[in-house]
Amino acid sequence: MALDLQPLNLPGIDPVRPLLIAGPCSAETEEQVMTTANALHDAGCRIFRAGIWKPRTRPGGFEGNGIAALPWLRRVHEELDMLTATEVATADHVRAALDYGVDILWIGARTAVDPFAVQSVANALEGEDIPVLVKNPVNPEIDLWQGALERVNMAGIRRLGAIHRGFSYYERNIYRNLPMWHIPVELKKREPELPLFCDPSHIGGKRELIAPLCQHAMDLGMDGLIVESHCNPESAWSDAAQQVTPAALRAIVDSLDIVNLSGSE
């Protein structure tokens, strides 16, 4: 089935490529959130992302501040006029994020792999008009990715996008998650109107890989980037190795060679 889509239509956001979403892996403290958001705003970013609920592979790590961090995102929106984005994995997450006025939601790779979980999130979204982005499932299965998008779309969400964050692979590799670029390319062929973002932070797993991954995504015509950026990456409570400072992110974006879809610079 073809998706029934509308443009993302993000208020106050210039739709020119690349559409940039950036912020820390986790909302650790109010001070960290506001310091990072202010620096990103000064660097030209207008959409702030932060993890509120953090699904971890093993217990014992920082699993996010949960609802306690949602007022921090609301403060970012109110004081800096930035749109905010966070990951939701359950119906309760959806309801809490909507109650606090989060502007954009995304469904993560661990959720996208489970149709029951996706359906639960989709059911909670019924009747809402909010942009929702769906990351590829952890395993390289394009039909599962497309199915997750369809479930959300069938709930009435028409402002829909996809995030390519790479795919899990057992053997060690230069990348944290293999890009397998042919899979998002095929998704775009199937759904040419679907906005497609690249998450170079989770693909690379190392900050030095972010710039070339961003450029490759632009070379493939992807619409935007979602990048993890922290005011002090080395001290981050989660995924420190793959986060960059706002200043470094600005340098990466400024260095990109962007070719428009007609093929001219």
Backbone torsions as a table, in degrees:
resi	resn	phi	psi	omega
1	MET	NA	138.7	178.2
2	ALA	-79.6	143.2	178.7
3	LEU	-72.5	144.1	176.1
4	ASP	-97.9	100.8	-167.6
5	LEU	-115.8	151.3	166.0
6	GLN	-122.8	159.7	173.9
7	PRO	-57.6	152.7	179.8
8	LEU	-60.4	-34.9	172.7
9	ASN	50.2	65.7	-178.2
10	LEU	-91.5	118.2	-174.7
11	PRO	-57.9	129.0	175.7
12	GLY	76.5	6.7	-176.0
13	ILE	-109.4	125.1	176.1
14	ASP	-70.0	124.0	-175.6
15	PRO	-76.9	2.9	-177.6
16	VAL	-61.8	144.0	178.0
17	ARG	-71.5	146.5	-10.7
18	PRO	-85.8	137.2	171.5
19	LEU	-71.4	121.1	-170.1
20	LEU	-107.9	127.5	171.9
21	ILE	-119.5	126.5	-175.3
22	ALA	-148.5	154.6	178.5
23	GLY	159.4	177.7	-173.7
24	PRO	-71.7	155.1	173.9
25	CYS	-53.6	-47.3	-177.7
26	SER	-128.9	143.6	169.3
27	ALA	-80.6	99.8	-171.8
28	GLU	-85.8	-52.4	178.7
29	THR	-140.7	161.8	177.3
30	GLU	-62.7	-39.4	179.5
31	GLU	-63.0	-44.4	179.0
32	GLN	-62.8	-41.3	179.3
33	VAL	-62.6	-49.7	-176.1
34	MET	-69.3	-38.1	178.2
35	THR	-63.1	-45.7	179.8
36	THR	-66.5	-44.3	-178.8
37	ALA	-62.1	-43.1	178.1
38	ASN	-61.8	-41.8	179.6
39	ALA	-66.9	-39.4	177.6
40	LEU	-66.7	-40.7	177.0
41	HIS	-59.3	-44.9	178.6
42	ASP	-63.9	-27.2	179.7
43	ALA	-85.5	0.0	175.3
44	GLY	100.4	0.9	179.4
45	CYS	-82.0	139.2	-178.3
46	ARG	-121.6	3.1	176.1
47	ILE	-128.3	118.3	-174.2
48	PHE	-104.7	125.8	177.8
49	ARG	-111.4	147.9	173.4
50	ALA	-161.0	141.1	178.1
51	GLY	-80.0	124.1	178.5
52	ILE	-98.1	-45.4	173.5
53	TRP	-112.2	123.8	-173.0
54	LYS	-114.6	106.0	175.1
55	PRO	-72.6	121.4	-177.9
56	ARG	-110.6	147.0	-178.2
57	THR	-61.9	-40.3	-179.9
58	ARG	-130.1	151.2	179.4
59	PRO	-69.3	159.0	176.5
60	GLY	109.3	-22.0	177.3
61	GLY	-84.9	174.5	178.8
62	PHE	-69.9	119.4	-175.1
63	GLU	-106.4	20.8	176.2
64	GLY	91.2	161.7	179.6
65	ASN	-90.2	-6.9	178.5
66	GLY	63.9	-146.5	-174.1
67	ILE	-56.7	-28.8	-179.2
68	ALA	-59.5	-24.0	-178.0
69	ALA	-90.3	-12.6	-177.3
70	LEU	-62.8	-36.8	175.2
71	PRO	-61.0	-26.6	177.9
72	TRP	-67.3	-40.9	177.3
73	LEU	-65.7	-39.0	177.5
74	ARG	-62.5	-37.4	177.5
75	ARG	-64.1	-41.1	176.4
76	VAL	-57.4	-45.5	-179.7
77	HIS	-63.7	-45.9	-174.0
78	GLU	-73.4	-40.6	-174.2
79	GLU	-86.5	-30.5	-175.1
80	LEU	-112.2	-3.8	-178.6
81	ASP	56.0	37.1	175.2
82	MET	-99.5	145.8	168.8
83	LEU	-74.3	151.9	-179.1
84	THR	-120.8	152.0	-177.4
85	ALA	-142.9	143.1	175.6
86	THR	-152.0	163.8	180.0
87	GLU	-87.2	139.6	173.9
88	VAL	-124.3	140.0	-178.2
89	ALA	-126.3	-9.4	-179.6
90	THR	-139.3	166.4	176.3
91	ALA	-62.2	-37.3	177.9
92	ASP	-62.6	-39.5	176.6
93	HIS	-59.8	-45.1	-179.0
94	VAL	-59.0	-49.6	-176.8
95	ARG	-62.4	-41.7	-179.9
96	ALA	-66.3	-44.4	-179.9
97	ALA	-62.2	-41.3	178.2
98	LEU	-66.5	-39.1	179.5
99	ASP	-60.5	-33.0	-178.7
100	TYR	-96.2	8.0	171.7
101	GLY	77.1	24.0	175.2
102	VAL	-60.9	137.6	-170.0
103	ASP	-87.2	-31.3	-175.8
104	ILE	-137.7	135.8	176.0
105	LEU	-115.0	149.9	169.4
106	TRP	-132.8	150.7	176.7
107	ILE	-101.6	126.1	-173.4
108	GLY	-81.0	171.1	-175.1
109	ALA	-64.6	-35.6	-179.5
110	ARG	-71.9	-27.2	176.9
111	THR	-81.9	-40.8	-176.4
112	ALA	-61.3	-21.6	-178.9
113	VAL	-76.6	-13.0	-174.1
114	ASP	-116.2	104.6	-179.0
115	PRO	-57.6	-33.2	178.3
116	PHE	-64.8	-42.9	179.3
117	ALA	-66.2	-43.1	178.4
118	VAL	-61.0	-42.4	-179.4
119	GLN	-63.6	-37.6	178.4
120	SER	-63.1	-43.6	177.2
121	VAL	-65.2	-43.1	179.8
122	ALA	-60.8	-42.1	179.5
123	ASN	-60.6	-37.9	179.9
124	ALA	-70.6	-19.8	-178.9
125	LEU	-89.4	-8.1	-176.9
126	GLU	-58.3	132.9	180.0
127	GLY	86.7	-3.0	-179.9
128	GLU	-97.6	152.4	173.6
129	ASP	-120.7	88.7	-176.0
130	ILE	-145.0	141.3	175.8
131	PRO	-65.9	135.1	177.7
132	VAL	-129.4	129.4	177.2
133	LEU	-109.7	141.2	-177.4
134	VAL	-120.0	117.7	176.6
135	LYS	-74.0	154.1	175.1
136	ASN	-64.4	146.6	175.7
137	PRO	-63.0	159.9	-175.4
138	VAL	-62.3	-29.7	179.0
139	ASN	-94.8	151.2	-174.8
140	PRO	-78.3	78.0	-177.0
141	GLU	-131.5	99.1	-174.8
142	ILE	-65.0	-35.7	179.7
143	ASP	-65.1	-34.4	177.2
144	LEU	-66.8	-40.4	176.8
145	TRP	-63.1	-48.5	179.8
146	GLN	-64.0	-37.4	178.4
147	GLY	-63.4	-39.2	177.3
148	ALA	-63.4	-42.2	177.0
149	LEU	-61.6	-42.0	-179.6
150	GLU	-64.2	-40.1	179.8
151	ARG	-62.0	-42.8	179.1
152	VAL	-67.4	-41.2	179.3
153	ASN	-63.3	-39.6	180.0
154	MET	-67.5	-19.2	175.7
155	ALA	-80.9	-1.2	177.1
156	GLY	103.4	1.9	177.9
157	ILE	-82.4	112.8	-178.4
158	ARG	-104.8	-22.0	174.6
159	ARG	-87.0	86.2	-167.2
160	LEU	-124.8	144.5	175.9
161	GLY	-144.9	169.5	179.8
162	ALA	-123.8	148.3	177.1
163	ILE	-121.3	123.7	174.6
164	HIS	-91.1	114.2	-179.4
165	ARG	-122.1	14.1	178.4
166	GLY	83.3	173.4	-170.6
167	PHE	-128.7	141.5	-178.7
168	SER	-63.2	146.1	-177.8
169	TYR	-148.8	132.7	-171.6
170	TYR	-67.7	-43.5	-175.5
171	GLU	-77.3	151.0	178.8
172	ARG	-65.0	145.3	-177.0
173	ASN	-150.6	166.6	176.4
174	ILE	-59.8	-29.0	-177.4
175	TYR	-98.6	150.6	172.1
176	ARG	-67.6	-41.9	176.1
177	ASN	-133.5	130.5	-176.1
178	LEU	-62.9	133.8	-179.0
179	PRO	-64.4	-42.3	-176.6
180	MET	42.4	58.9	-171.4
181	TRP	-55.6	-26.9	-177.4
182	HIS	-63.4	-24.0	-178.1
183	ILE	-73.0	-51.2	175.3
184	PRO	-64.4	-30.9	176.0
185	VAL	-62.6	-41.9	178.5
186	GLU	-67.0	-39.3	177.7
187	LEU	-60.1	-41.9	179.7
188	LYS	-66.1	-33.4	175.7
189	LYS	-65.3	-39.4	-179.5
190	ARG	-72.1	-35.7	-176.6
191	GLU	-130.7	75.2	-173.2
192	PRO	-63.0	-21.6	-179.9
193	GLU	-89.9	-3.0	-177.2
194	LEU	-79.8	119.0	175.6
195	PRO	-61.7	134.9	-176.1
196	LEU	-123.6	121.8	179.3
197	PHE	-106.9	155.3	174.0
198	CYS	-114.4	136.9	175.8
199	ASP	-109.7	86.8	-176.7
200	PRO	-70.6	-20.8	-179.2
201	SER	-65.1	-46.3	-178.8
202	HIS	-80.1	-26.0	174.2
203	ILE	-68.4	-50.7	-173.6
204	GLY	-78.0	-45.7	-176.2
205	GLY	75.2	-3.9	179.1
206	LYS	-138.4	136.6	-174.3
207	ARG	-63.2	-27.8	-178.9
208	GLU	-71.8	-13.3	178.6
209	LEU	-91.9	-9.2	-173.5
210	ILE	-64.7	-45.5	-176.9
211	ALA	-60.0	-52.3	-180.0
212	PRO	-64.8	-32.7	177.4
213	LEU	-67.7	-39.8	176.2
214	CYS	-60.8	-44.0	-179.0
215	GLN	-64.6	-40.5	179.7
216	HIS	-63.3	-40.3	178.2
217	ALA	-61.6	-40.5	178.2
218	MET	-67.9	-37.0	178.5
219	ASP	-62.6	-29.7	179.1
220	LEU	-86.6	0.4	176.7
221	GLY	84.0	17.2	178.6
222	MET	-64.9	152.5	-171.0
223	ASP	-84.0	-26.8	-175.2
224	GLY	-160.8	179.0	-178.3
225	LEU	-132.8	141.8	171.5
226	ILE	-124.1	111.4	-167.7
227	VAL	-124.5	137.6	178.2
228	GLU	-82.8	123.6	-177.1
229	SER	-136.4	133.2	-172.0
230	HIS	-134.5	145.5	180.0
231	CYS	-65.8	-25.0	177.5
232	ASN	-145.8	77.5	-170.6
233	PRO	-54.8	-37.4	-176.1
234	GLU	-62.8	-23.4	-178.9
235	SER	-103.0	10.7	-178.1
236	ALA	-60.4	145.9	-178.1
237	TRP	-80.2	-12.5	176.8
238	SER	-151.5	142.6	175.1
239	ASP	50.2	46.6	-177.3
240	ALA	-61.2	-36.2	-172.9
241	ALA	-68.1	-20.3	-173.8
242	GLN	-107.7	8.4	179.5
243	GLN	-101.7	149.9	179.0
244	VAL	-123.4	158.3	175.7
245	THR	-71.4	157.8	174.8
246	PRO	-56.6	-36.8	178.8
247	ALA	-66.1	-41.2	178.5
248	ALA	-65.4	-38.3	178.6
249	LEU	-63.9	-42.3	178.6
250	ARG	-59.9	-41.4	178.9
251	ALA	-64.2	-39.1	178.9
252	ILE	-63.2	-49.0	-178.1
253	VAL	-63.5	-41.9	-180.0
254	ASP	-64.7	-25.7	-177.6
255	SER	-86.0	-9.1	-176.2
256	LEU	-67.9	140.0	174.1
257	ASP	-94.1	103.3	-174.9
258	ILE	-100.1	119.8	175.4
259	VAL	-108.3	130.0	-178.2
260	ASN	-74.6	171.1	-171.0
261	LEU	-69.3	-13.7	176.8
262	SER	-86.4	-7.7	175.3
263	GLY	98.2	-2.3	178.4
264	SER	-104.7	155.0	-176.9
265	GLU	-77.6	NA	NA
